[in-house]
Amino acid sequence: MAQDPVSILQDLIRCPSVTPAEGGALDYLEGILKNAGFTCHRLTFSDIDTPDVDNLYARIGTEAPHFCFAGHTDVVPPGDVAAWSFDPFGGLVKDGYVCGRGAADMKGPIACFVAALLDFLHDNPLKGSISLLITGDEEGPSINGTPKMLQWLEEHGEKIDFCLVGEPTSRQTLGDMIKIGRRGTLTGYLTVTGKQGHVAYPHLADNPVPKLVRLLAALDDLVLDTGSAHFQPSNLEIVTVDVGNPATNVIPAQARAAFNIRFNDHWSGKTLEQKIRSTLDAVNLPYQLDVQVGGESFYTAPGVYSDMIAAAIEKATGQKPELSTSGGTSDARYIKNHCPVIEFGIVGETMHKTDERVAVSDMHALAGIYQDILKRFFKR
């Protein structure tokens, strides 16, 4: 009997796994997978000034090739629950949709893959290995989740040949897009220090605000590139400016701003930081800049893996997916250091929104596509 991805998703939604809470979601998955013959490892990691995070690694088989499905059971908070049309953790099926927080991002794809692999294992001899790498820290700091799980895999001799990440990559219809890469992300924290004083006596003070404005103008005028073969242009966005001064008759002592850059393969975090610093230096004003690189740009070159996934999608939906590197970041930015990785999942139109939901028909279709991908992978 075919597994029902909808009922699995309902059960997962009913686990209130808001980052970093496990909420019962990993317990539920571990129970299903153990019953199917998977060896399961619950991996709890800690770090300074971050909450402990529970994660799950489950594998069946010991031989190559090794197919890994990666995802996360943690979800963002529902926000104002009164604004929802239904209980965000109720797992309601209504008007052809499965409703609840995490339905799209990304408990829906996890449910589809679990249903697909159970059906696959029931109908096919396994000639290799299948694993699931499920974190509870994708929507949070991403410190005690996938990066440390991958380190654990290396220490225990676990080698992955290919990883499919179930992020909700479809835009309007199921299978219209898969992600073969992502742009990198760099965040800069810019501070200009002056001298506090009375606005009526500016010669006794040093106003940092005009200086910060000039530095930000130089960054805003910067054209980093015009894109590359697989990536859209890099873009710099100023995201906050903060003086922290409630008084209109006081020149402040400091002014701060933050900006974020999503960058393509023309840059690395290091070369981009050098470009930013040289741009600011040219303004010839004192400043302090702290930089955090959240991930480098990467892509899996079109070929055997993208062809395999695209063929399964086209067979089920009749459309060829766009191979894209658009959007934000995901845990694929860590996995790409270990094996080829591609992202493909449900329609993400309502992810992180009030009344998040996925179509029941898409759930069944995605489970079928995932099972076809498994068949194609192990027939290579």
N, C-alpha and C positions, 0 to 999 in steps of 0.2 A: 504494500500500500504506500502510495506516494506521501511524503512528509508535507505538512502544511506550514509554509513559512508565515502565514498570517497568524496562526495561533502561537507560534514561537515568538513573533514580534509582540503580540499582545502581552505575553508573559514578561518579556524584557522591559516593555514600557512600564509595567506595574512595579518594576524595581526602581525606586527613586535614586538613581545613581548620579546625582549632581556632583561634579568634581569637587573634592577627591573621594567622595563616598562610594563605596562598592555597591551598596544598596541591594545586594542579593543577586545582581546580574551575573557576576562571575560564578557564584555558587550554582546558579541555574544552568549556565553553559557547561560548567565542569561536570555536573550530573549527567547531562545529555551525552557528552563526549566520552566520559568513562564507560557508560553503558554501551557505547559503540566501539569500544576497544582502544580508545586513545589513552596514552600515558600523559597525565596532567601534572603540571608544576605550577603551584601558586607562588608567585615571586613578589615579595613585598620589599620595596626599596625606600630608603630614607636619605635625607640630606639636610644641610643646615638651612634653617629658616624656611623650610618647605614641609608640607604635610606628608606623612607616610602614604604611599600609594600601593594598592593591591593590583596585581597583574596576573594574567593566565597565559601559559604556553602549553599547548596540547599537541601531541604528535602521534600518528599511527604509521607504522612502517619504520624500517631502519635503513633501507637502501636508497640509492639515487635512482631516478631524479626526485628531487624534493620540491614540492609545490607548497608555498606558504600563503595563507590568507591573513592579512593584517587589518586590524580595526580597533575601535575603542567603544567601550560601553558607557563611558562617562558622558554626561550631557551638560549643557549650559542650564542655568536656573530658568524657571518658567516665567519669572517676572511677576507681574500683577495677575494672580490666578483669576481674579474676578473678571478680567478682560477676555478670558478664554470662553469658548462656546461649550467646552467639555472639560472634564477633569484631565489635566495634563499628564497624570500618571494613572489614568483609568484604563487605557488600552481599548477604548471604544471603537467598534466598527460601525460607521454611519455613512449612509449615502455612497457606498462603494469606496470608502477610505478607512484606513487604519489611522486612528487619531491619537496623538500624544507627543510629549517631549521626547525627542530622539528618534522619532519614526523615520525621518530622512537621514539625520546625522547622528549616529549611523547604525542604529539598532536594526533598521530595516534591511540593509545589506548583510549584516551579520546573520539575521534570521534566514535570509535567502541562501546564504552560503552554507549554513548548517543544514538546512533542508536539502540542498543540492548534494552535499557530500554524503549525507546519510543514504540518499537514493542511489548515488553513484557507487558507494561501497556495497550496497545490497545487490546491485545488478552487475558489478564488474569486479574481477580479481584485481587487487592493487599491486601494481608492478613498480614500486617506488615508495614514496612517503608523502603524506599530507599533514600539514600542521596549521595551527591557528595561533597567531601572535596578537593577543587582545590586551590592550592597556586600559587603565583607568585614569590616565593623565594626559589625554590629547587636548582637551579643552582648557587645561590649566597650564602650569608652568612648563610642562613637558620635560621635567627633570628626572622624576622617579618612575618614568614609564618606558617608552620604546627605546631610548638610548641605552638605558641600563639593562633592559631585556636583551638587546643585541649584544652587549658586552658579556652577559651571562651565557648566551648561545656560543659565542666564540670560546669562552673559557671551558665550555663543556663539549667542544668539538662538533657543534651543530652547524652544518653547512646547508644553506638554502640555495637552490638553483634559480628560482624565480619567485617573485612575490607580487600578489595582486592585492592592492589596498582598496577596500570597499567604500571609499568616500563618495558622496552623492555628486558625481560628475555630470550626470545628464542635466541638460538645461531646461528644455521644454517637453521633450518626449524621450522615453527610455531608449538609451543607446545612441543619442545624437552626438555625444561627445565622450571621449576617454582622454585621460591626462597622461601624456608620456613624459612629463617633466613639470618643473615649477621654477619660477623666478626666485632668486635669493631675496633675503630681507635684511636690511640694516637700519637700525634706529640710532639717531644721533641726539644727544642732550647738550644743548648749547647754553652757556652761561656767560653773561657779561657783568662784571663787577664795577660799580662806581662808588660814589660817596654820598651818603644821605645828607639832605639839607633842606632849608626852607626855599619854597619856589620863588619868594621875593628876593632871595639872595643867591642866585645861581652861581655867582663867582666863588662862593664858599662851598659849593657842592660839585658833584660830577655825575651827570645824569646818564645812566646806562641804557635807557630806553631807545633814544635815537641811534645809538651804536648797534644795538641788537637789531633794530629795523633795517639798518644798512647791510648788516651781515645776512639777514634773512632775505633781503632783496637780491643779493648776489646768488644765494642758493636757488631762489625762485626763478632767476633768469637762466640758470644752468641747463643746457641741453646735453644730456648724458650720451645719447645715441639715438639712432632711428630704427632700432630693432635688428634682429638677425634672422637667420634661416628658420629657426624654430621658435623664436620668441618675439613678443611685442616689445616696443621701446621701454627702456627703464624709465621709471617716473619717481620724482621726489615730491613728497607732500608734507607741508608744514602742518602739524596736527595740534599743537598747543603753544600758546604764548602766555606766560604767567609772570606778573610783576608782584602780586601779593600785596598791593598797596591800597588800602581803603580810604586813604586821605588824599584829598585833591590839592592840599597846600604843602605836600611833602614830596621832595624828589627822592625816589627810592634808591636803596643801596645796591640792589641786584635786579636783573631781568633775565628770565629764562625762557627757553623755547625747546620744543622737541620736533623732530621730523623723522619721517620714515621713507626709505627708498626700497622699491621692489626692482631688482636689477636682473638683467639677462646675462648670457654667457660672454658678453664683451668684458665683463668685470668679475673680479673676485672680491670678497669682503675687504681684503687688504688693499688692492689697487683702488677700489672705490673710496675707501677712507683717505688714501693719499690724495685723490682728486678733490675730495671735499675740503681737506685741510689746505691744499694749495689755493682753492677758490676763496676760502675765508682769509688766508694770509694776504691775498692780493688786495683786500679791502684796507689792510694796514690799520687794524684796530685790535686791541687786546681782547682775547676771548679764551674760554675754556670749553673743550669739546670732549665728551665721553661717548664712546661708540660701542654698540652691542650688535654683533652679527648673529641673527637668528637662524641663518641657514644660507648655504651657497646655492646658486642656480645649478640645475642639473636636468638632464633628459636621457631617456632610454631611446636610442636611435631606432627609427621605424625599421621593422624587420620581422623576425619570426614570432616574437611575442605579441606585437601590435597586430600582426596579420592574423594570428590565432584568435585573438579576442574580437577583432573586427569581423572575422568570418562567422563567429558564433552569434554576434549581434545581428549581422545581415540576414543570417538564416532565420532568426526568430522575428525580426522586425521589418525586414526588407530594405533597411537603410544602412548606408555606410557611415560609420561615426567619424566625426572630425577628430583629428589627432591634435590635441591642444596642450599648451603649457600655461594657460591663463589661470587667473584666480589667485587665492592666497596660498598659504603654506599648509603642509600636512606632515604626518610622520614619515611619509615617503622620503623626506629630505634626510632622514637618518638611515633608512633602509638601503638607499642607493649606494651607500658605501660597502654594502655586503653582497648585493646581487642585483640583477636587473629588476626594475619595479615599474609597474603601470597601475594607474588608478581607474576604477570603473565601478559605478554604483547607480543608485536610484535617482529620480528627478529631485533636485535639491531646492526647488522654488520656495518651499516653506521652512527650510532649515533655520534654526535660531529664532523663528518668528512665533508670535502668538498663533494658536491653532495649527501647529505643525502637524502634517499628515502626509500619507502616501497612498496611492491608489492600490486597491486590492489586486486589480488586474496586473499592475506593474510588478507587484510582489511575486505573483506566480510566474510572470514572464522572466523576471530577473533570476529566480531560482532555476528556471530551465536553461537560461543562458550560462549561468555559472556551472551547471552540470555539464553542458556541452563543452565549456572551456576545459574542464577537468578531463573529459574524454579526449579532446584534441591534444592536450598536454602529454598525457600518458601514452598516446599512440605515436608520438613523434619518433 
